[in-house]
């Protein structure tokens, strides 16, 4: 027998399977677990987590109850291989189930070599699906997928990941800039989860979504009776984040008259609830985000300059999806696997035309738009492969131009320099040290890319 680790295989049959068949599979370094009903299947999956399952069809009546058909459709962690008797091969209901939910099937009798080849290939497919959902940090999210993972392998994203790891280790305020839908909140959450505060609250507040009359109460809380309708004490968002992180999204939408209160909190580390003069000390890290240019807002008098500098001690920029060269395919497959529960069972991926169209499209809504289009396609697709029509990209302008490798490098290089300049407050000596280039080279690159951040 092979010295490699045995693989578990589920054998689902309403009648006892042939012992010779089980013996052949076991001898090929599989460990067969037999189930005669849906409850047995659930127990085996929970305990042994097999990646391949065989379903033996003797009659349609035995294995095609509503509960069993739901099992075939819903258990996406298994690659099913069907074994059917000659009397069942023309049964339309069995054909429908196999066509919709199965990796492969065989009409009995089947040779051991053929069956072992089939289940081996099914196991390989299961491994490929598992690997697709492993993100760049090297952790698998198949068991508990989440939209909270930042996924990407492009140079600009790898640079962002590196900066997140650096910035997470300190407590200074961070300002995250970037277009809508680029994942600013995910970047903030990544900072929190990699900081010493990771086991404390992460409280997110969308400053643009709160009614202007309630923002102060929401952020700082209020005492009972502070105003009409204040029937009880309310703890504000900042106070509820004590020990952890407060994330102020769309900070550029905060009314000017409330910006002074936030500035006082950043300067003194204290807050006052509405209706109280008592100062409350709060140990909270502040991360803010905006899609607007705050420097322009300061120039227009729409944002306090002193607050801007308090918030932007450290800066990160989440790149637009159209600048993340090479990430489209990675993201598409990641979100395809993330939303497996929303797809028809027989959909296996994207057509070459769909991937090509996605790589040409300019993605004005960035990653958020990509997610929405993939979820739509999983519902609308009636074939095994998602098409441009399923993504609703066939009649849209795909104006993203193909650029040369040299141009791609220039984009990544300019973004890296821009972020390093922001991090070092435009200090050329510190920036050149971070980028491992001389001051002369850095100055030449600043001129080449016309980086306006430096005076």
Phi, psi and omega per residue, in radians:
X1 nan 2.609 -3.125
X2 -1.141 2.635 3.137
X3 -1.529 -0.034 3.141
X4 -1.242 2.800 -3.093
X5 -1.114 2.263 3.139
X6 -1.079 2.605 3.121
X7 -1.934 2.330 3.130
X8 -1.398 2.479 3.117
X9 -2.352 2.277 3.089
X10 -1.546 2.248 3.072
X11 -2.012 1.930 -3.046
X12 -1.867 2.041 -3.129
X13 -2.662 2.438 3.092
X14 -1.282 -0.351 3.073
X15 -2.061 2.821 -3.128
X16 -1.141 2.297 -3.137
X17 -1.275 2.864 3.117
X18 -1.167 2.208 -3.140
X19 -1.061 -0.521 3.127
X20 -1.104 -0.668 -3.118
X21 -1.173 -0.773 3.118
X22 -1.087 -0.693 -3.139
X23 -1.091 -0.736 3.126
X24 -1.073 -0.769 -3.105
X25 -1.188 -0.743 3.121
X26 -1.076 -0.700 -3.127
X27 -1.148 -0.333 3.123
X28 -1.618 0.420 3.071
X29 1.277 0.527 2.976
X30 -1.896 2.696 3.003
X31 -2.029 1.891 -3.038
X32 -1.472 2.270 3.043
X33 -2.037 2.111 -3.013
X34 -1.656 2.353 3.071
X35 -2.220 2.395 3.118
X36 -1.907 -0.098 3.130
X37 -2.679 3.028 -3.064
X38 -1.109 -0.674 3.139
X39 -1.107 -0.701 3.090
X40 -1.082 -0.717 3.124
X41 -1.035 -0.823 -3.124
X42 -1.050 -0.707 3.141
X43 -1.151 -0.748 -3.134
X44 -1.134 -0.740 3.121
X45 -1.075 -0.758 -3.104
X46 -1.139 -0.713 -3.039
X47 -1.461 -0.766 -2.973
X48 -1.893 -0.260 3.129
X49 0.838 0.953 3.112
X50 -1.183 2.660 3.099
X51 -1.758 -0.292 -3.103
X52 -2.235 2.479 3.109
X53 -2.401 2.502 3.024
X54 -1.881 2.309 3.034
X55 -2.002 2.153 -3.106
X56 -1.745 2.052 3.142
X57 -1.792 1.978 3.020
X58 -1.709 -0.836 3.008
X59 -2.393 2.715 3.140
X60 -1.124 -0.532 -3.075
X61 -1.109 -0.599 -3.016
X62 -1.264 -0.759 -3.013
X63 -1.990 0.111 -3.085
X64 -2.037 0.693 2.975
X65 -1.281 2.806 3.119
X66 -0.955 -0.686 -3.122
X67 -1.133 -0.687 -3.126
X68 -1.230 -0.722 3.123
X69 -1.097 -0.670 3.064
X70 -1.118 -0.631 3.101
X71 -1.057 -0.822 -3.141
X72 -1.065 -0.646 -3.076
X73 -1.336 -0.609 -2.910
X74 -1.700 -0.441 -3.104
X75 -1.483 1.529 -3.068
X76 -1.395 -0.159 -3.128
X77 -1.360 -0.135 -3.101
X78 -1.944 2.508 2.940
X79 -1.765 1.992 -3.059
X80 -1.572 2.429 3.012
X81 -2.147 2.210 -3.085
X82 -1.688 2.502 2.988
X83 -2.119 2.081 -3.097
X84 -2.189 2.556 3.101
X85 -1.371 2.842 -3.120
X86 -1.035 -0.573 -3.113
X87 -1.257 -0.275 -3.095
X88 -1.802 -0.113 -2.953
X89 -1.183 -0.342 3.134
X90 -1.801 0.125 3.137
X91 -1.276 2.082 -3.056
X92 -1.112 -0.623 -3.117
X93 -1.179 -0.718 3.087
X94 -1.132 -0.743 3.107
X95 -1.019 -0.725 -3.113
X96 -1.124 -0.787 -3.127
X97 -1.116 -0.779 -3.131
X98 -1.143 -0.746 3.140
X99 -1.132 -0.553 -3.072
X100 -1.487 -0.633 -2.907
X101 -2.164 -0.118 -2.978
X102 -1.851 2.561 3.051
X103 -1.305 -0.659 -3.079
X104 -2.820 2.923 3.044
X105 -2.660 2.805 3.101
X106 -2.465 2.457 3.006
X107 -1.546 2.247 -3.129
X108 -1.241 2.577 -0.007
X109 -1.354 2.656 3.122
X110 -2.189 2.473 3.132
X111 -1.291 2.590 3.137
X112 -0.992 -0.706 -3.120
X113 -1.096 -0.704 3.136
X114 -1.137 -0.804 -3.120
X115 -1.144 -0.772 3.141
X116 -1.109 -0.651 3.071
X117 -1.103 -0.684 -3.113
X118 -1.170 -0.834 -3.114
X119 -1.253 -0.500 3.063
X120 -1.154 -0.724 3.102
X121 -1.161 -0.684 3.112
X122 -1.078 -0.693 3.106
X123 -1.110 -0.712 3.100
X124 -1.083 -0.721 3.101
X125 -1.108 -0.703 3.113
X126 -1.085 -0.688 3.112
X127 -1.142 -0.706 3.117
X128 -1.076 -0.790 3.132
X129 -1.084 -0.637 3.105
X130 -1.144 -0.781 -3.087
X131 -1.164 -0.553 -3.136
X132 -1.084 -0.561 -3.076
X133 -1.580 0.215 3.087
X134 -1.637 2.116 -3.018
X135 -1.490 -3.097 -2.999
X136 -1.193 -0.259 3.111
X137 -1.415 -0.144 3.120
X138 1.542 0.178 3.128
X139 -1.891 2.481 -3.103
X140 -1.534 2.366 3.131
X141 -2.029 0.362 -3.121
X142 -1.220 -0.752 -3.076
X143 -1.181 -0.588 -3.124
X144 -2.488 1.244 -3.049
X145 -1.123 2.636 -3.098
X146 -2.636 2.582 3.075
X147 -1.365 -0.033 -3.067
X148 -1.412 -0.007 3.137
X149 -1.560 2.357 3.029
X150 -1.585 2.085 -3.029
X151 -2.063 2.350 3.088
X152 2.952 2.653 3.115
X153 -2.237 0.078 -3.139
X154 -1.224 2.703 3.139
X155 -0.974 -0.678 -3.088
X156 -1.198 -0.579 3.106
X157 -1.343 -0.661 3.085
X158 -1.086 -0.621 3.078
X159 -1.154 -0.720 3.102
X160 -1.094 -0.767 3.119
X161 -1.027 -0.701 -3.140
X162 -1.116 -0.736 3.138
X163 -1.188 -0.645 3.108
X164 -1.059 -0.763 3.138
X165 -1.090 -0.661 3.118
X166 -1.199 -0.860 -3.037
X167 -1.205 -0.514 -3.084
X168 -1.132 -0.417 -3.017
X169 -1.379 -0.152 -3.132
X170 -2.074 2.965 -3.061
X171 -1.806 0.020 -3.079
X172 -1.116 2.636 3.084
X173 -1.045 2.606 -3.122
X174 -2.242 2.386 3.030
X175 -1.948 2.131 3.125
X176 -1.858 2.152 3.120
X177 -1.976 2.782 3.133
X178 2.697 2.803 3.140
X179 -1.130 2.810 3.069
X180 -1.063 2.348 3.091
X181 1.531 0.139 -3.101
X182 -1.616 -0.047 3.071
X183 1.657 0.648 -3.136
X184 -1.142 -0.689 3.117
X185 -1.180 -0.612 3.082
X186 -1.113 -0.678 3.102
X187 -1.129 -0.715 3.106
X188 -1.104 -0.750 3.131
X189 -1.137 -0.659 3.093
X190 -1.097 -0.696 3.077
X191 -1.064 -0.794 -3.124
X192 -1.097 -0.809 -3.052
X193 -1.194 -0.359 -3.139
X194 -1.764 0.104 -3.118
X195 -1.747 3.012 3.094
X196 -1.200 -0.193 -3.127
X197 -1.636 0.197 -2.960
X198 -1.071 -0.422 -3.133
X199 -1.680 0.222 3.077
X200 -1.961 3.030 -3.019
X201 -1.115 2.547 2.918
X202 -2.028 1.927 -3.048
X203 -1.965 2.078 -3.116
X204 -1.803 2.355 3.122
X205 -2.270 2.183 3.049
X206 -1.619 1.793 -3.068
X207 -1.116 -0.454 -3.125
X208 -1.411 -0.251 -3.081
X209 -1.704 -0.184 -3.105
X210 -1.517 2.400 3.048
X211 -1.034 2.406 -3.041
X212 -0.996 -0.569 -3.122
X213 -1.300 -0.222 -3.072
X214 -1.974 -0.069 -3.048
X215 -1.050 -0.804 -3.091
X216 -1.092 -0.743 3.116
X217 -1.151 -0.688 3.141
X218 -1.144 -0.725 -3.097
X219 -1.348 -0.767 -2.990
X220 -1.876 -0.202 -3.117
X221 1.455 3.053 3.092
X222 -2.592 2.739 3.082
X223 -1.487 2.762 3.059
X224 -1.068 2.265 3.137
X225 1.415 0.146 -3.106
X226 -1.104 -0.535 3.107
X227 -2.762 2.971 -3.126
X228 -1.014 2.192 -3.126
X229 1.686 -0.174 3.112
X230 -1.470 1.365 -3.024
X231 -1.421 -0.199 3.127
X232 -2.693 2.874 3.109
X233 -1.101 2.398 3.093
X234 -2.168 2.204 3.054
X235 -1.459 2.227 -3.119
X236 -1.327 2.938 -3.100
X237 -1.078 -0.691 -3.113
X238 -1.137 -0.796 -3.141
X239 -1.132 -0.606 -3.129
X240 -1.222 -0.233 -3.130
X241 -1.706 0.209 -3.080
X242 -0.926 2.282 -3.114
X243 1.542 -0.303 -3.068
X244 -2.038 -2.371 -3.019
X245 -2.266 2.356 2.987
X246 -1.848 2.190 -3.138
X247 -1.900 1.987 -3.112
X248 -1.758 1.640 -3.114
X249 -1.415 2.603 -3.118
X250 0.888 0.873 -3.127
X251 -1.084 -0.414 3.129
X252 -1.154 -0.276 3.128
X253 -1.596 0.010 3.131
X254 -1.229 2.217 -3.129
X255 -0.991 2.522 -3.083
X256 -1.010 -0.668 -3.078
X257 -1.176 -0.337 3.109
X258 -1.692 -0.198 -3.118
X259 -1.144 -0.530 -3.132
X260 -1.164 -0.624 3.110
X261 -1.145 -0.701 3.111
X262 -1.168 -0.668 3.109
X263 -1.083 -0.746 3.136
X264 -1.086 -0.712 3.104
X265 -1.083 -0.742 -3.137
X266 -1.166 -0.611 -3.106
X267 -1.328 -0.743 -2.981
X268 -1.827 -0.319 -3.075
X269 1.247 0.407 3.135
X270 -2.286 2.753 3.062
X271 -2.327 2.839 3.003
X272 -2.224 2.195 3.067
X273 -1.169 2.635 3.067
X274 -1.059 2.255 -3.118
X275 1.571 0.154 -3.137
X276 -2.414 2.622 3.063
X277 -1.865 0.092 -3.107
X278 -1.455 2.238 3.114
X279 -1.465 2.346 3.133
X280 -2.024 2.132 3.122
X281 -1.340 2.307 3.135
X282 -2.279 2.156 3.085
X283 -1.650 1.658 -3.055
X284 -2.423 2.378 2.999
X285 -1.529 2.415 -3.094
X286 -1.880 2.187 2.986
X287 -2.137 2.217 3.136
X288 -2.069 2.754 -3.140
X289 -2.532 2.648 3.106
X290 -2.766 2.624 3.044
X291 -1.765 -0.069 3.141
X292 -1.715 2.807 3.107
X293 -1.443 1.831 -3.078
X294 -1.203 -0.507 3.100
X295 -1.106 -0.700 3.071
X296 -1.186 -0.652 3.105
X297 -1.117 -0.650 3.079
X298 -1.118 -0.756 -3.132
X299 -1.096 -0.558 3.140
X300 -1.506 -0.036 -3.119
X301 1.363 0.295 -3.116
X302 -1.665 -0.141 3.132
X303 -2.558 2.365 -3.092
X304 -1.172 2.313 -3.125
X305 -1.158 -0.720 -3.124
X306 -1.147 -0.603 3.095
X307 -1.209 -0.684 3.119
X308 -1.019 -0.794 -3.116
X309 -1.253 -0.514 3.054
X310 -1.167 -0.683 -3.093
X311 -1.368 -0.514 -2.990
X312 -1.792 0.651 3.057
X313 -1.002 -0.761 3.023
X314 -2.165 2.550 -3.112
X315 -2.287 2.514 3.004
X316 -2.291 2.628 3.090
X317 -2.225 2.149 3.066
X318 -1.524 2.163 -3.012
X319 -1.331 2.645 3.022
X320 -1.150 2.595 -3.080
X321 -1.070 -0.584 -3.110
X322 -1.169 -0.288 3.105
X323 -1.667 -0.086 -3.107
X324 -1.604 1.295 -3.012
X325 -1.120 2.171 -3.139
X326 1.623 -0.118 -3.077
X327 -1.533 -0.272 -3.056
X328 -1.024 -0.868 -3.115
X329 -1.096 -0.728 -3.135
X330 -1.076 -0.824 -3.126
X331 -1.160 -0.720 -3.119
X332 -1.043 -0.817 -3.141
X333 -1.220 -0.599 3.111
X334 -1.096 -0.851 -3.104
X335 -1.297 -0.477 3.022
X336 -1.018 -0.811 3.132
X337 -1.272 -0.549 3.139
X338 -1.107 -0.642 -3.084
X339 -1.872 0.605 3.121
X340 -0.960 -0.620 -3.070
X341 -1.179 -0.236 -3.122
X342 -1.709 -0.048 -3.029
X343 -1.742 2.788 2.954
X344 -1.186 2.538 -3.014
X345 -1.047 -0.556 -3.002
X346 -1.515 -0.016 3.112
X347 -1.355 2.237 -3.061
X348 -2.012 -0.118 3.133
X349 2.786 -2.676 -3.070
X350 -1.899 2.502 3.036
X351 -1.296 2.709 3.075
X352 -0.965 -0.635 3.140
X353 -1.130 -0.680 3.137
X354 -1.148 -0.783 3.126
X355 -1.117 -0.695 3.105
X356 -1.096 -0.780 -3.141
X357 -1.117 -0.721 3.141
X358 -1.108 -0.609 -3.142
X359 -1.324 -0.311 3.100
X360 -1.606 -0.394 -3.045
X361 -1.260 2.578 -3.042
X362 -1.511 -0.220 3.075
X363 0.885 1.179 3.112
X364 -1.109 -0.453 3.113
X365 -1.634 0.093 3.067
X366 1.017 -2.587 -3.019
X367 -1.094 -0.602 3.133
X368 -1.053 -0.709 3.096
X369 -1.176 -0.704 3.113
X370 -1.032 -0.780 3.119
X371 -1.029 -0.839 -3.092
X372 -1.106 -0.673 -3.121
X373 -1.237 -0.635 3.105
X374 -1.191 -0.711 3.121
X375 -1.123 -0.657 3.082
X376 -1.108 -0.766 -3.097
X377 -1.113 -0.652 3.141
X378 -1.101 -0.507 3.112
X379 -1.463 -0.695 -2.998
X380 -1.481 -0.443 -3.033
X381 -1.123 2.313 3.109
X382 -2.018 0.152 -3.139
X383 -2.047 -3.064 3.106
X384 -1.423 -0.387 3.138
X385 -2.139 2.386 3.114
X386 -1.232 2.340 -3.125
X387 -1.871 2.941 3.053
X388 -1.018 -0.578 3.120
X389 -1.126 -0.673 3.110
X390 -1.103 -0.594 3.124
X391 -1.433 -0.130 -3.085
X392 1.058 0.654 3.106
X393 -1.869 -0.074 -3.018
X394 -1.162 -0.523 -3.096
X395 -1.912 0.165 3.132
X396 -1.683 2.759 3.114
X397 -1.260 2.211 3.059
X398 -1.906 1.417 -2.975
X399 -1.738 0.266 3.068
X400 -1.347 2.028 -3.055
X401 -1.425 2.540 3.012
X402 -1.284 2.244 -3.098
X403 -2.054 2.819 -3.118
X404 -1.284 2.852 3.102
X405 -1.093 -0.628 3.129
X406 -1.125 -0.715 3.105
X407 -1.143 -0.653 3.111
X408 -1.092 -0.726 3.115
X409 -1.113 -0.689 3.138
X410 -1.077 -0.730 3.129
X411 -1.075 -0.836 -3.132
X412 -1.108 -0.704 -3.112
X413 -1.152 -0.763 3.140
X414 -1.105 -0.719 3.124
X415 -1.151 -0.686 3.134
X416 -1.117 -0.739 3.122
X417 -1.146 -0.748 -3.134
X418 -1.039 -0.795 -3.135
X419 -1.174 -0.665 3.123
X420 -1.152 -0.689 3.094
X421 -1.081 -0.767 3.139
X422 -1.118 -0.752 -3.125
X423 -1.060 -0.690 -3.061
X424 -1.695 0.283 3.110
X425 0.929 0.682 3.060
X426 1.171 0.326 3.045
X427 -1.378 1.988 -3.016
X428 -1.193 -0.590 -3.138
X429 -1.145 -0.833 3.138
X430 -1.152 -0.686 -3.137
X431 -1.127 -0.781 -3.141
X432 -1.114 -0.615 3.102
X433 -1.133 -0.772 3.133
X434 -1.096 -0.645 -3.082
X435 -1.554 -0.052 3.132
X436 1.042 0.719 3.051
X437 -2.296 2.859 3.098
X438 -1.334 2.827 3.092
X439 -1.067 -0.648 -3.140
X440 -1.099 -0.797 3.125
X441 -1.113 -0.743 3.133
X442 -1.062 -0.786 -3.125
X443 -1.104 -0.682 3.113
X444 -1.103 -0.707 3.139
X445 -1.202 -0.622 3.087
X446 -1.079 -0.734 3.102
X447 -1.181 -0.696 -3.117
X448 -1.066 -0.777 -3.056
X449 -1.651 0.046 3.078
X450 0.913 0.901 -3.120
X451 -1.382 1.833 -3.012
X452 -1.280 -0.153 -3.130
X453 -1.111 -0.404 -3.102
X454 -1.763 2.260 -3.123
X455 -1.230 nan nan
